[in-house]
Amino acid sequence: MLRDILKLYLITNRNKKISDIEFLDLIEQAILGGVTSIQLREKNLEFEKFLNLATQCKEITEKYNIPLFINDNLVIAKKISAYGVHVGQSDSSLQNAREYLGTNFIIGISINNLTQLCDKQNEYADYLSIGPIFPTNTKTDAENPIGIEAISLLTRNKSKPMIAIGGITLDNIHTLMNSELDGFAISSAIFNHKNSIFKANKFILIINKLIN
């Protein structure tokens, strides 16, 4: 079920200098800690390096039966038979993504406001990511935080699963308790921690209480 997959959605983050081996180990440790899906986000890698990394990441996610999403790159997603892709407002259009990938891929899109929520192209999406909720340093070009109050407005008439993203930490996730969310996208709070298995486990224990 898609809602279960989106519960603790880890977005990889290479803001710190680590080797590919360390990078992949962090992903595996986060999965062992309770992450329910992985989004591989690489905006600056050359195609072949991205493809190689994605292939290695897929080997790990398959080992644990965890879905792997690729951020924006439809070609790589298709080449490695990823579970799905995630696109932003300025990335590939949802219609193009659906036409290229077909119906076997799960597609998500980022939205920040009601106008984007009501966009007709969302009919091609399987889930929506709303945010950033809080300030974040993970995505340098992120839009302004929408705040907690906007979540209820965006989730009020939802027709697809929705996850919150942006600056979510163990200290503030409890403030999203009554938000009708289906999951939480976490990046730096897990990925930048030296013990990602511990942080992921802390998050999933809280999330299971929040949305069950």
C-alpha positions, 0 to 999 in steps of 0.5 A: 500500500502506497501509504505504508511506503510513504510513511518514512521517506528518506531523501538522500543528501550529499551536502557533506563530503563522503565516499560512495561506500559511506553514502551507501552504508548510510542508506542501508543503516537508515533502512535497518532503522525503519525507513520505508522508502528511499529517494536518490537525489543527485543534482550534480552528478554526471549521468554515468556516475549517477547511473552507477550509484543508482544501480548500487543503491537499487541493489541495497533497496531490493535486498530489504524490499524497500522502494527506490525513487529517483529524483527527476531523472526519468532516464535513470529511473527507467534504466534501473527499473526504480519503483518511482520518480519524484519531480519538482515544479521546475522539473519534467512535467508530470504528463511527460513523466507518465508518458515516458515511464508508463503506468508501472512507476509511482510518480510524486510531485512537490507542491507549495500552495493551493494553486499548485495543488489544484493544477490539472497535471496532478492527475498524473501523480500518485502522491504529493509532497507538500512543503517546505514546512519548516526552514531547511538547508538541505535544498538551497533553492527551496521555496519559503516555508509554508508553516504548520497552518498551511498543512490543514488547508492543503490536506483538507480535500486531498484525493491522493496521499500527501507527505510533508517535507522540509526541516522536519526534525525529532524536535518539531515532528510532533507539531504535525500530529493532527495534519492528515498526512500520510508520511514524512520526507526526512533528509538531513535529520537522518542522513547527516547523523553519524548513526542513521539507524538510530535516528531512523528508528527514533523517527519511525517510532514517532511516526507510527504514533502520529499517523496510526 
